[in-house]
Amino acid sequence: MIQTKTLKVRVKDKHAAELNRMAHSVNFAWNYVNELSSRSIHERGVFLSAYDIQKYTNGAAKELGLHSHTVQEVGREYTIRRQQFRKTRLAWRKSRGVRRSLGWVPFKSGAAKWKNGQVTFNGQHFKVWDSFGLSQYTFRAGNFNEDARGRWYFNVVVEVEVQPSSGQGAVGIDLGLKDVAICSNGEKLENGRFYRSLENKLAAAQRARNKRRVKAIHAKIKNRRKDALHKFCRRLVNQHGGIYVGDVSSTKLAKTRMAKSVYDAGWSQLKTMLEYKCDHAGIVFREVRESNTSRTCSSCGSLSGPQGVNGLRVRDWECVECGVLHDRDVNAARNILSLGAGRCPPGVGISVL
């Protein structure tokens, strides 16, 4: 079975000047399309499609020093975002100033190719740190993008053959703050507190107004968290044939005083990684309703666990019905597994056990 996958590799810094030039031209094209579409809506009441926009941008690629596919992709991307956000005019892309837009240069299938150990695009050759063996893939659509530190990356969609996971059985996962993820088999991903550990250094750099240092610290936090989550997710996918996660909402909790800890845990990123890794490995991934999973005994199904705000302090409890001693988080993960595996109706909650 063949699936698509996006590969991301870093472009060597010596090409930054050329990519920045192309990014400025992309911003110009975006702003032109933005103004053109806005005027069409207000003056004629007509929403321009990507096909309509292309009529106005034909021949502009040569003047802007861009590939014709790039100009077409700008128009297509603009119409998609306009429909997504339901606005008659989107934000301008700025090429200078403190609020400068990060560089972005899109392209269609066939515009970028791998030749002589380099990426060939728009008549230019870009050397990259090839960690995937790009020569074995046929490039489809993609883009070059810039991060906050001014580093450029080459992102491209390729076709890969699905490698089914050899793992057996299923696992349930309860998300938390002390431990980011607690599995039904007792395995835990400890919260590395990556932001908390570098918070003092970050504050010192901000007070010194050292923007370069601030960006470097933020990148370090992000990369350390991503590395820990990638390794944990890959291990679970390799070992199991089904993964079920509680539907705790990080967005809602981020509006409380626990916001900093919630963002530091990276729940949303963890679920995203598990979803696409499971999809690529051909195994089951599902989010299930986790109401009452902490209170319900995973052995007999009685609602005898601690409840309320004060009950959150109780990490171990004994079921009054069957006498089984439970770790609060592991018990919740086991109930999530039962819901996900269909041992009880997932739509009505764990209380039916």
N, C-alpha and C positions, 0 to 999 in steps of 0.2 A: 504494500500500500504506500502511495506517495502523498506526502504532505508538504506544505510550504513552511518555511522557517526564515526568520530574519537574523542575519549575521551582522555583528557590529565590530569593526576593527578601527584602531586609531591611525590617523594619517600623520605622517612625519611633519614636524613643525616647519620645515623649510618651505612647505607648500601653503602656509597660512596666508601669505600675502595675496596669492592668486585666488584662493578660496574666498577671502574677504572681498576682493574686487567683484567676484561673481555674486556674492551675497548682497552687495550694494545694488547690483543690477536687478537681482530678484526683488529686493525691496521696492525699487522704482516701478517694476512691472506690477507688483501687488498693489501699490498705491494708485497706479493708473487704473487698474481694474476696479479697485474700490470706488474711486470717483466716478468712473464710467457707469458702474452698476447703480450707484446711488442716484445719479442724475436721471438714468433711465426709469427708475422707480418713481421718482418725484415728478418728473416732467411728463412721462407717458404712461405711468402705471404698469410698466412691463418689467418683469424680473428676468434678467438675462441668464441664459443657460451657459454651460461651458462651451457649447457649440457656437452660440452667438458671440461670446467673448473672443473666441478664436478668430473670428472674422476681423476684429479690430486690432488684433495683435500680430497678424501675419506679416512677416518680414521684419519684425522688431528684434528678433534674436540676434541677427548680424550686427545691428547697431548697438545692442547692449552687450555684445561679446558673450552671449549665452548659447547653449544648445537649443534648437527649436523645441525639443521635447520638454525642456525646462520651462519655457514660457507657456506651453500648453498645460503643463502640470500646475503652474501657478493659478491659471484660470479655473482649472477643475477643482483644485483644493479650495479656492475662494468660494465657489458656489456651494461646496459641501459644508463649509463652516458657516456660511450665511444662512443656510437652511437649518443647520444644527442649532445655532443661537437665535434664530428667528429675528434677525436685525436687517435693516435696510442698508446699514453701513457698519463695517467692522473697524477695528482699531488700525491705525496706520502703523506700518513697519518703519522704525526709525533706524537710521544708519550711524548716527552720532549721538553724543551726549550721554548723560548718566543713565538714561532709560533706553539705551540702545537695544534693539532687538537682536537676539542671538542669531548668528548666521544659519542660513538654511538654503540649500541648493537641491531641489528635487529633480528626478529624471524618470523616464519611462523605460520599459523593457527594451534592451538592445542598445541603449545610449551609452552604457558603461560596460567595458569588457576587461578581461584579465589578459595581459599580453606582456611577455618577457619579465614576469615577476612584478608587474606594476598594474595599477588600475588605470586604464585609458578612458578619458572622458573629455569631450569638447576639444579634442586636439591636444590635450595636455596629459602628462603622465604623472601619477601620484603614487609615491611609495608608501606602503603601509606596514604595520607590524602584523604579519599574517599568522594569526594563531589558529586558523581554521583550515588551512590548506585550500585557499580560494580557487586554485587552479582546477579542482575537481568538480566545481559547480558551474552551472550556467546562470548568469545574472538575469534577474527580472527587474522590476521597478525598485526604486530606492531613493536615497538622498545622502548628501553630505550635511552634517550638522555640527554646530559649535557649542561647547559647554561654557559655563560661567568663567572658566579660567582661560578661555581663548584657545582651547585645544579642539582640533577637528576630528570627526569620526566619519567613517564610510559605512553606511547601513544599506544592506541589499537583501532582497527577498530571493531565496533559492528553494529548489525542490529537493527534499531529502526522503529517503526511504524510512518508513516507520520501523523502529526496532522494539518489538513487544517486550514488556517487562517480564522477567522470569519470576517475579515475586509471587507469593501465595498468601491467601487470606486478606482480611481487611483490617483497617485501623481507624479509630475515631480520635479526633483532636479537639481538645478544649483550649481556647486561647486565654491568656492571662497576662499579668504585668510582672509578677515576681519571676515566673517562668513564661516565656513568650508562648510556647506550645507544650501541652502535656498530652501524651498519647495514651490510648487505652491499655497498652502493654507496659506502661510505667516509664517509657522513655520520655525525656524532657529536653527542651531547648532552653537553656538558661538565658535570661535577659542580660545581654552584654552591656547594657546601659552606655552605649557608644557616645551618645550626646552628653550624658551626665559626666562621663569620665573626662571629656575635653571641654566642659563648660567654662571652667576657670581660664583656660588658655584662650578660648574664644572671646571671652569677655575682655581679657587683657589686650588682645589684638584689636577689638572694636574700640576700646578706649584710646588706643594709640592711633586709630584711624588708618591702620595698615590693611588696606583692602585686599591686597594680594595674599596676606597671611590668613585673613578671614575666609577667603574663598578656598584656600588650601585645607583649612581645618574642616570646613563644611564638606569638602570632597572626601576627606579622610573618614569622617563619620559615615557618610553615605556608602563608601566602598567597603568599610568594615562590616556594616550591617548587611549589605547585599551579599558579601562573601559568606557570612554565617548562615543566612537564609538559604542561599543556593546549595550549600553543602548539606544542610538539614533536609531540604526538599528532595534533593537527588537521592539521598540515602533512603527516604521513605518510599519513593517511587520504585527504586530498585528492589525493595524488600517486600512490597505488598501489591495486591491486585485490585485494591479498592481503598479510597481515602475519603473520609467524611469529616467535615469541619463544622463547628457551630457557627451560627449566623450572627454573631456579635457584631454590632455596628460601630466601627471606629469613628465614623463621622459624627454620630450622636455623642459619644463619650468625649470627643475632642472639644465639645462645647462646655464641658465641665472643668473643674479644677484639676482633673487628671490629664488634661490635654497634653502636657509635655511628655508624660510617661507613655501615653497612648501612641503618640507620634514616634517616640523613641523605640517602641516595641516593633513597629512595622507590620501590624496585622494585615493591612490591605495588600502590602507587597508580598507577604507570605502566601496569601490566598491566590494572588495572581500567578505567582511562580508555580504553585501546586497545580493550578488549573491547566496551564499550558504544558507543563511537564507531563502531567497525566494524559493529556490529549495526545501528545507526541508518542507516549509509551503505550497508548491503547488501553489504558486502565480507567476505572470509574472514579470520578471526582464529583462530590455533591456537597452543597451547603444545606444543613438541616436546622430546623427550629430547635433552639436549645432551652426553651422555657422549662423551668423546674428540673433541669438535668442535675443540678447540684444537690437538690433536696431529695431526689428519688433514689432509693436503694437499688443498685444495679443487680442485686441478687434476688430480691423478692418483689420489688416494685412499689413498696410502701413509701408514702410521703412523710418520712420521719426525720429528715435531715434539718440542719439549722436554717433559719430563714430570717429575713429582715436585715437591716443595716448592721446590727450587732452580730448577727450570725456570720457575717463575712470574716470575722476574726477567727472563727472556728475552722481549723484546717483539717482536723481529723474527727470523725464522729462514728458512733456505734448505732447500728439500726436497732430500734426497740422491738421490731417484729421478729427478725431472724438472728440478731446478735452479731452480725458481720461488722468488722471494723473497716472503715473506709477512709482513704485519702480523698479529700474533697474534690480535687481536680481530676484525679485518675477515675474516680467514680463518675464524674460528669462526662469524661471522655468515653467511658464504657457505655453510658446511656446514649451518647451521640452516635456511637457505633451501632447500637441496637436500632435506633431510629433510621439511620442511613441504610442499614442492611435490610430494612423492611420487616423487622421482628415485631413492630407495632406501627400503626398508621402514622406517618410523619406529619400529617396536617393537623392533628389534634393535640400534639404535645406528648410529653413523656408520662403524664399523669395516668394514662390508660394502661400502663404496664401492670 
